[in-house]
Amino acid sequence: MTTSLHRASTHACRTLPGIILLATLTLASPSASAGGQPLPPPPAPPASTSPTAAATAGAVADPPRDSRPQRQSARTQSPARPPAATPASPDQPITDPVIAALALAPRSPQGVPLSIEECVQRALASNFNLRIQRYTTESVRENLPIAESTFSPQLTASTAYGEARNTSSSTGNSTKNNGNDTRLAVSQKISTGATASLSGSLNRNHTNPWPTSTNSRYNSIYNSDVALSISQPLLKGAGREVNLAGINRARLGNDIAELDFTGAVLAVVRDVESAYYNLLYARGLLGVREFSLKVAERLLDENKSRLEAGVGTELEVLQAEVTLANSRRDILDAEQIVSNREDTLVALFGDQPGGMEVGALTLPDAAIPEVTIDRSYKLALDNFPEYRAILLSIRQARLDVTTAASNKRPGLALGGALGYNADDDSYTDAARRTFNGDRYDWQVDLTLTFPWGMKAERAQYRQSVLALTREQTRLNQLEQNLRVQVRAAVRAVDTNRESVRIATLATKLSERQYEFEKARYDSGLTTFRRVQESQEDLDTARVNELQSRINLRLALCELSRLEASSLSRYNIAVIEPATNGNGRNGK
């Protein structure tokens, strides 16, 4: 009995390299199973597997430091069978489920191979959320020329013609007057709040018959008039800060719109990364289920052979049939998950689900960085678009408070005007004599406007102060939320990094336990139920390892969004705000 157990254990160790995930990068043919039937060969890596992917595979595996596989091109990997006595040798099959997922061939040969960088580029070009945000940003940009138009010159031109007839009740005589008036004026608002106007007019007045009582020597009188006027507010609406507030507010609004667009870009990049890694997980899960199905088929055949040989039972055959049916059901569920994840990824490209088939995927060749809460929090405060946008919103609110405070004052305006005019028998002569100094007038005026009670102005000022306080409170809230999210993301990275290490060990242990139970069952030392339980434990361990690796990547995605480091990683160029949004309380 001791010798038989020793042989069974030796056989289990000999077949260990072949009992791995169906979706693994295997460099040698699998060994024969304990029952004498060959194991189903795992699928070969697709032709699109790049040297970078192979290098990543070597980098993610966790062998001892002194025997870590060296990075090498996929074209130079040796197909020789790895020695069983050196489990950490460079030629050892890679059992990392995530790396294995990239070796899964697409379900359709027409599928488009995609790297995560290509997915990000597709999403940036056509994602619906980004397209909508672009329109919003362009619309906000138009607020600046609208605000600047306040200081654009206003040109006014008018002309009029009229007639009048008067009949004397005492004499019965009637006179008829006709004339025309042409005016041209231009006005300009100045940044101090003053308004300057320059106007000129030419008019003609003709009376028929000519009245004998008039002292004029002309029957048709032509008049030319030129006037310059200026009005400067002294209280309400006075000063450059108040009058330029609309333009400065529009510029800040442009910067806020740019930051909102940057935030949308970061969100889309995070969504693409999540969808990509979730699809990797779904395909890896499908690979686990396919391997379990082939194992279940093989065990069913073995149990039928044992029943025919008289060493098995019908109950064991029935158990194997139920296990096979459950495996087929798991395959259907896994295929549904893969299809749903593919649709999610394709939808982020702006394409219709089903309009594009996703081919082979690759895993980025990037080491997991060391992260700290303090560093990540500082990066978030410096770069997170929403935080910088609130700082600019506070500056907008301060401008509103300044404007509302000015509007609480009474309206007091100092004005002045100077005009020249002349009469003659033609338009040309009248215009030429306008500035002779014979006829002129000027005035200086002071106008006071005081709304009774000023209820509206005071209410608007209180609203502006409340809006400023609200934005400052939002800033404090966002600082708190950022700290919570950054701390959670950093902890998630650290936790999932350790989870990957533990899950990898658990998978290796479950593989050995499964082989051990299978060898004992082949030797008649245990029941088929124990083999089923060990297979279920192995499937669970593989899924857990796959999930932990995906969770680690997802945690890094969220942390990159908070730090805004995704922009540099994918070389995404965005427009930096013209105004400085990095200042506490928006100062």
C-alpha positions in Angstrom: 0.0 0.0 0.0 2.8 2.4 0.8 4.5 1.7 -2.5 1.2 2.2 -4.4 0.6 5.6 -2.7 4.1 6.6 -3.4 3.6 5.8 -7.1 0.3 7.7 -7.2 1.9 10.8 -5.5 4.8 10.6 -7.9 2.4 10.4 -10.8 0.5 13.4 -9.5 3.6 15.5 -9.3 4.6 14.4 -12.8 1.2 15.6 -14.2 1.1 18.8 -12.3 2.4 21.1 -15.1 -0.5 19.9 -17.3 -3.3 20.6 -14.8 -3.5 24.3 -15.1 -6.0 26.8 -16.4 -7.3 26.1 -19.9 -6.4 29.8 -20.6 -2.7 29.7 -19.8 0.4 30.4 -21.8 1.9 26.9 -22.0 5.1 26.2 -23.6 5.0 22.4 -23.5 2.5 19.7 -24.3 0.4 18.6 -21.3 1.1 15.3 -19.6 -1.3 12.4 -19.7 -3.9 12.2 -17.0 -3.8 9.8 -14.1 -6.5 7.7 -15.8 -4.3 7.2 -18.9 -6.3 9.6 -21.1 -4.5 12.7 -22.5 -5.6 16.1 -21.1 -7.2 18.5 -23.5 -4.5 20.8 -24.8 -4.9 24.4 -23.9 -5.4 26.9 -26.7 -2.3 28.4 -28.2 -1.7 32.1 -27.9 -3.1 34.1 -30.7 -0.9 35.3 -33.5 -1.3 38.9 -32.3 0.4 38.2 -29.0 3.2 40.7 -28.9 6.6 40.5 -27.3 5.4 43.1 -24.8 2.6 40.8 -23.7 5.1 38.0 -23.2 7.3 40.3 -21.2 4.4 41.3 -19.1 3.6 37.7 -18.5 7.1 37.2 -17.0 6.8 40.3 -14.9 3.6 39.5 -13.2 4.4 35.9 -12.2 5.5 35.5 -8.6 8.4 33.0 -8.5 11.3 33.3 -6.0 13.6 36.3 -6.7 16.6 34.1 -7.5 14.7 32.1 -10.1 12.4 34.7 -11.6 11.9 34.2 -15.4 13.8 36.6 -17.6 11.8 38.7 -20.0 12.1 37.5 -23.6 10.4 37.8 -26.9 7.6 35.5 -27.6 9.4 34.5 -30.8 12.4 33.2 -28.9 10.6 31.1 -26.3 11.8 27.5 -26.4 9.1 24.9 -27.0 11.1 22.3 -25.1 9.3 20.5 -22.2 10.2 22.1 -18.9 11.9 19.9 -16.3 9.5 18.8 -13.5 12.2 19.3 -10.8 12.5 23.1 -11.4 9.0 24.6 -10.9 10.3 28.2 -11.2 12.4 27.7 -14.3 12.1 30.2 -17.1 10.3 27.7 -19.3 7.6 26.9 -16.6 4.1 27.6 -17.9 2.6 30.8 -16.7 -0.5 30.3 -14.7 -1.4 33.9 -14.1 -5.1 34.1 -15.0 -5.0 37.7 -16.2 -2.0 37.1 -18.4 -3.7 33.9 -19.6 -6.8 35.9 -20.5 -4.9 37.7 -23.2 -4.1 34.4 -24.8 -7.8 33.6 -25.3 -8.6 33.7 -28.9 -11.6 35.9 -29.7 -14.8 34.1 -30.2 -15.0 35.3 -33.8 -12.0 35.3 -36.1 -13.2 38.7 -37.5 -12.8 40.3 -34.1 -10.7 43.5 -33.9 -7.6 43.0 -31.7 -7.5 45.9 -29.2 -4.9 47.2 -26.8 -6.1 49.3 -23.9 -4.4 52.3 -25.5 -6.4 51.8 -28.7 -9.6 51.5 -26.7 -8.9 54.8 -25.0 -8.2 56.5 -28.4 -11.4 55.2 -29.8 -13.4 56.4 -26.8 -11.8 59.9 -26.9 -12.7 60.2 -30.5 -16.3 59.1 -30.4 -17.6 58.6 -26.9 -21.1 60.2 -26.6 -20.4 61.7 -23.2 -17.3 63.5 -24.5 -19.1 64.6 -27.6 -21.9 66.1 -25.5 -19.4 67.7 -23.2 -17.6 69.2 -26.2 -20.8 71.0 -27.3 -21.3 72.3 -23.8 -17.7 73.6 -23.7 -18.1 75.3 -27.0 -21.4 76.9 -25.9 -19.8 78.2 -22.7 -17.0 79.8 -24.7 -19.5 82.0 -26.5 -20.2 83.7 -23.2 -16.9 85.7 -23.4 -17.7 87.6 -26.6 -21.2 88.2 -25.3 -19.6 89.8 -22.2 -17.1 91.7 -24.2 -19.8 93.2 -26.4 -20.7 95.5 -23.5 -17.7 97.6 -24.4 -18.3 97.5 -28.1 -19.1 100.8 -29.8 -22.8 101.3 -30.6 -23.5 103.0 -33.9 -26.9 104.7 -34.4 -28.2 106.3 -37.7 -31.6 107.7 -38.4 -33.4 109.9 -41.0 -36.9 111.3 -41.0 -39.1 113.5 -43.2 -42.3 115.3 -42.2 -44.9 117.9 -43.2 -47.2 120.1 -41.3 -50.0 122.6 -42.3 -51.4 125.4 -40.2 -54.4 127.5 -41.0 -55.1 130.8 -39.2 -58.7 131.0 -37.8 -58.7 134.8 -38.0 -57.3 135.4 -41.5 -57.9 132.0 -43.1 -54.4 132.0 -44.4 -52.5 128.7 -44.2 -48.8 127.8 -44.1 -47.2 124.5 -45.0 -44.0 123.3 -43.4 -41.9 120.3 -44.5 -38.5 119.2 -43.4 -36.1 116.2 -43.0 -33.7 115.3 -40.1 -30.7 113.0 -40.5 -28.7 111.9 -37.4 -25.6 109.8 -36.8 -24.3 108.9 -33.3 -21.7 106.6 -31.8 -21.5 105.6 -28.1 -18.9 103.7 -26.2 -18.8 102.3 -22.7 -15.5 102.6 -20.9 -14.1 100.1 -18.3 -14.6 102.8 -15.5 -18.3 102.7 -16.2 -18.5 105.9 -18.1 -20.4 106.2 -21.3 -19.1 108.6 -24.1 -21.3 109.6 -27.0 -20.6 111.6 -30.1 -23.5 112.6 -32.3 -24.1 114.8 -35.4 -27.2 115.8 -37.3 -28.2 117.6 -40.5 -31.7 118.9 -40.9 -33.7 121.1 -43.2 -36.9 123.2 -42.6 -38.9 124.8 -45.4 -42.1 127.0 -44.9 -44.5 127.9 -47.8 -45.5 130.7 -48.1 -42.6 132.4 -46.4 -43.8 134.1 -43.2 -43.0 137.8 -43.2 -42.6 137.8 -39.4 -39.5 135.6 -39.5 -36.1 137.2 -39.1 -34.3 134.5 -41.0 -32.9 135.4 -44.4 -33.4 131.8 -45.7 -36.6 130.3 -46.7 -35.2 126.7 -46.5 -33.1 126.6 -43.3 -30.3 124.0 -43.2 -28.9 123.2 -39.7 -25.8 121.3 -38.7 -25.2 120.1 -35.1 -22.3 118.2 -33.4 -22.4 117.2 -29.7 -20.1 115.2 -27.4 -21.4 114.0 -24.0 -19.8 111.9 -21.2 -21.5 110.4 -18.1 -19.5 108.8 -15.3 -21.1 106.9 -12.4 -19.6 107.9 -9.1 -21.3 105.3 -6.8 -23.3 102.5 -8.3 -21.6 100.9 -11.2 -18.3 102.8 -10.7 -14.9 101.3 -11.1 -13.0 98.9 -13.3 -13.5 95.9 -11.0 -17.3 96.2 -11.2 -17.5 96.9 -14.9 -15.1 94.2 -15.9 -16.7 91.6 -13.7 -18.8 90.2 -16.5 -15.8 89.6 -18.7 -13.7 88.1 -15.9 -16.6 85.9 -14.9 -17.0 84.7 -18.5 -13.2 83.9 -18.7 -13.5 81.9 -15.4 -16.5 80.1 -16.9 -14.4 79.1 -19.9 -11.8 77.7 -17.6 -14.4 75.8 -15.6 -15.9 74.4 -18.8 -12.4 73.2 -19.8 -11.9 71.6 -16.4 -15.3 69.9 -16.7 -14.3 68.5 -20.0 -11.0 67.3 -18.5 -13.0 65.6 -15.8 -15.2 63.9 -18.4 -12.1 62.7 -20.2 -10.7 61.2 -17.0 -14.1 59.6 -16.3 -14.2 58.1 -19.8 -10.6 56.8 -19.5 -11.5 55.2 -16.1 -14.6 53.6 -17.6 -12.7 52.3 -20.6 -10.0 50.8 -18.4 -12.7 49.2 -16.1 -14.6 47.8 -19.0 -11.4 46.5 -20.6 -10.2 44.8 -17.4 -13.7 43.5 -16.7 -13.7 41.9 -20.2 -10.4 40.4 -19.4 -11.8 38.9 -16.2 -14.9 37.6 -18.1 -12.8 35.9 -20.7 -10.5 34.5 -18.0 -13.6 33.2 -16.1 -14.8 31.7 -19.3 -11.5 30.0 -19.7 -11.8 28.5 -16.2 -15.3 27.3 -16.9 -14.2 25.7 -20.2 -11.3 23.9 -18.5 -13.8 22.7 -15.8 -16.1 21.4 -18.6 -13.3 19.4 -20.2 -12.3 18.0 -16.8 -15.9 17.1 -16.1 -16.2 15.4 -19.5 -13.0 13.4 -18.9 -14.1 12.4 -15.4 -17.5 11.2 -16.8 -15.6 9.1 -19.3 -13.4 7.7 -16.6 -16.3 6.8 -14.3 -18.1 5.1 -17.2 -15.0 3.1 -17.9 -14.7 2.2 -14.2 -18.4 1.2 -14.1 -17.9 -1.1 -17.1 -14.8 -2.5 -15.5 -16.8 -3.3 -12.3 -14.8 -1.0 -10.0 -17.1 2.0 -10.1 -20.8 2.7 -9.2 -23.7 4.1 -11.0 -23.9 6.8 -8.4 -20.5 8.0 -9.3 -21.5 8.1 -13.0 -24.6 10.1 -12.1 -22.5 12.5 -10.0 -20.2 13.0 -12.9 -23.2 13.7 -15.3 -24.6 16.3 -12.9 -21.1 17.9 -12.6 -20.9 18.0 -16.4 -24.4 19.6 -16.7 -23.5 22.2 -14.1 -20.3 23.0 -16.0 -22.2 23.5 -19.2 -24.6 25.8 -17.3 -21.6 27.7 -16.0 -20.3 28.0 -19.6 -23.5 29.7 -20.7 -23.4 32.1 -17.8 -19.8 33.0 -18.5 -20.5 33.5 -22.2 -23.3 35.8 -21.3 -21.0 37.8 -19.1 -18.4 38.0 -21.9 -21.0 39.3 -24.3 -22.3 41.9 -21.9 -18.8 43.1 -21.1 -18.0 43.4 -24.8 -21.1 45.4 -25.4 -20.2 47.7 -22.5 -16.7 48.3 -24.0 -18.0 48.9 -27.5 -20.6 51.3 -26.3 -17.9 53.5 -24.8 -16.5 53.8 -28.3 -19.7 55.4 -29.5 -20.5 52.3 -31.6 -23.7 50.3 -31.5 -23.4 47.1 -29.5 -23.1 44.2 -31.9 -21.7 46.5 -34.6 -18.1 45.6 -33.7 -16.6 42.3 -32.6 -13.8 42.6 -30.0 -10.8 40.4 -30.8 -7.7 39.5 -28.7 -6.9 41.8 -25.8 -3.5 42.6 -24.3 -2.4 43.6 -20.8 -0.3 46.7 -20.4 3.3 46.1 -19.7 3.4 48.3 -16.6 4.6 47.5 -13.1 2.3 48.2 -10.2 3.6 51.5 -8.7 4.2 52.1 -5.0 1.5 54.5 -3.7 1.2 56.6 -0.6 -1.8 58.5 0.7 0.1 61.8 1.2 1.5 61.9 -2.3 -1.7 60.8 -4.0 -3.7 63.4 -2.0 -1.4 66.2 -2.9 -1.6 65.2 -6.6 -5.4 65.1 -6.3 -5.5 68.7 -4.8 -3.2 69.9 -7.6 -4.8 68.2 -10.6 -8.3 66.9 -9.9 -10.5 68.9 -12.3 -13.5 69.2 -10.1 -11.5 70.6 -7.2 -9.8 73.2 -9.5 -13.2 74.1 -11.0 -14.7 74.8 -7.5 -11.7 77.1 -6.8 -12.6 79.1 -10.0 -16.3 79.1 -9.0 -15.4 80.7 -5.7 -13.6 83.5 -7.7 -16.8 83.9 -9.8 -18.8 84.2 -6.6 -16.5 86.9 -5.3 -17.0 88.9 -8.4 -20.8 88.5 -8.0 -20.4 89.8 -4.4 -18.4 92.8 -5.6 -21.0 93.6 -8.2 -23.9 93.2 -5.8 -22.2 95.4 -3.2 -21.8 98.2 -5.9 -25.5 97.8 -6.9 -26.6 98.5 -3.3 -25.3 102.1 -3.6 -27.4 105.0 -4.9 -27.0 105.9 -8.5 -24.9 109.1 -8.8 -23.7 110.1 -12.2 -21.6 113.1 -13.3 -22.2 114.2 -16.8 -21.0 116.8 -19.2 -21.9 117.8 -22.8 -20.5 120.2 -25.4 -22.2 121.1 -28.7 -21.8 123.2 -31.8 -24.3 124.1 -34.5 -24.9 126.5 -37.4 -27.6 127.5 -39.9 -27.1 128.2 -43.6 -28.8 127.9 -47.0 -27.3 124.5 -47.8 -26.1 121.4 -46.1 -22.5 122.0 -47.2 -22.4 125.6 -45.9 -24.1 124.7 -42.6 -21.6 121.8 -42.0 -18.7 124.0 -42.8 -19.7 126.7 -40.4 -20.5 124.3 -37.5 -17.2 124.8 -35.6 -16.8 128.6 -36.3 -17.7 129.2 -32.7 -20.6 131.4 -33.5 -23.1 129.1 -31.9 -22.3 126.5 -29.2 -23.7 125.2 -25.9 -22.3 123.1 -23.0 -23.6 121.8 -19.7 -22.5 119.9 -16.6 -25.0 117.8 -14.7 -25.2 115.6 -11.6 -27.9 112.9 -11.5 -29.0 111.1 -8.3 -31.0 107.9 -8.5 -32.2 106.3 -5.3 -34.6 103.4 -5.4 -36.9 103.7 -2.3 -35.8 101.0 0.2 -33.5 99.3 -2.2 -35.1 96.0 -1.3 -34.1 94.2 -4.5 -30.5 95.3 -4.4 -30.0 94.3 -0.8 -31.7 90.9 -1.4 -29.4 90.3 -4.4 -26.4 91.1 -2.3 -27.5 88.6 0.4 -27.9 86.0 -2.4 -24.4 86.6 -3.7 -22.9 86.3 -0.2 -24.8 83.0 0.3 -23.6 81.7 -3.0 -20.0 82.5 -2.1 -20.5 80.7 1.3 -22.1 77.7 -0.5 -19.1 77.4 -2.9 -16.6 77.6 0.0 -18.6 74.8 1.7 -18.6 72.8 -1.4 -14.8 73.1 -1.5 -14.5 71.9 2.0 -16.8 69.0 1.2 -14.8 68.1 -1.9 -11.5 68.2 0.1 -13.1 65.7 2.5 -14.4 63.5 -0.2 -11.1 63.6 -2.0 -9.2 62.5 1.1 -11.7 59.7 1.7 -11.5 58.5 -1.9 -7.8 58.8 -2.1 -7.3 56.9 1.2 -9.7 54.2 0.0 -8.0 53.9 -3.4 -4.5 53.7 -1.9 -5.7 51.1 0.6 -7.4 49.2 -2.2 -4.1 49.1 -4.2 -2.1 47.9 -1.2 -4.8 45.4 -0.2 -5.3 43.9 -3.7 -1.5 43.8 -4.2 -1.3 41.5 -1.2 -4.5 39.7 -2.2 -2.9 38.8 -5.5 0.1 37.3 -3.7 -2.1 35.3 -1.4 -4.5 34.2 -4.2 -1.6 33.0 -6.3 -0.4 30.8 -3.4 -4.0 29.6 -2.9 -4.3 28.6 -6.5 -1.0 26.7 -6.4 -2.2 24.9 -3.3 -5.6 24.0 -4.8 -3.9 22.7 -7.9 -1.7 20.4 -5.8 -4.7 19.3 -3.6 -6.7 18.5 -6.7 -3.9 16.4 -8.2 -3.4 14.7 -4.9 -7.1 13.8 -4.6 -7.3 12.7 -8.2 -4.3 10.4 -7.7 -5.8 9.0 -4.6 -9.1 8.4 -6.4 -7.3 6.6 -9.3 -5.7 4.4 -6.7 -9.0 3.7 -5.0 -8.1 5.6 -1.7 -10.9 8.2 -1.8 -14.4 8.9 -3.2 -15.4 10.7 -6.3 -17.1 13.3 -4.1 -13.8 14.4 -2.7 -12.4 14.8 -6.2 -15.4 17.0 -7.1 -14.9 19.1 -4.0 -11.2 19.6 -4.8 -12.0 20.6 -8.3 -14.6 23.1 -7.1 -12.0 24.5 -4.7 -9.5 24.8 -7.6 -12.1 26.6 -9.7 -12.9 28.9 -6.8 -9.2 29.6 -6.2 -8.6 30.4 -9.9 -11.6 32.8 -10.1 -10.5 34.5 -6.8 -7.0 35.0 -8.2 -8.3 36.4 -11.4 -10.7 38.7 -9.5 -7.9 39.9 -7.2 -5.7 40.8 -10.1 -8.6 42.7 -11.8 -9.5 44.4 -8.6 -5.9 45.6 -8.3 -6.1 47.1 -11.8 -9.4 48.7 -11.1 -8.1 50.3 -7.9 -5.2 51.8 -9.9 -7.7 53.1 -12.5 -9.7 55.0 -9.8 -6.5 56.3 -8.2 -5.3 57.5 -11.6 -8.5 59.4 -12.1 -8.2 61.1 -8.8 -4.6 62.1 -9.4 -5.4 62.9 -13.1 -2.3 60.9 -14.0 -4.2 59.1 -16.7 -3.7 62.1 -19.0 0.1 61.7 -19.0 0.0 57.9 -19.1 -2.0 58.0 -22.4 -0.4 61.2 -23.7 -3.8 63.0 -23.7 -3.4 66.8 -24.3 -6.1 69.0 -22.8 -6.3 72.8 -22.8 -5.0 74.2 -19.5 -7.1 77.0 -17.9 -5.7 80.5 -18.6 -6.5 81.6 -15.0 -4.8 80.0 -12.1 -7.2 77.7 -10.3 -4.7 76.5 -7.7 -5.3 78.5 -4.6 -7.0 77.9 -1.3 -10.5 79.3 -1.2 -10.2 80.5 -4.7 -7.8 83.4 -3.9 
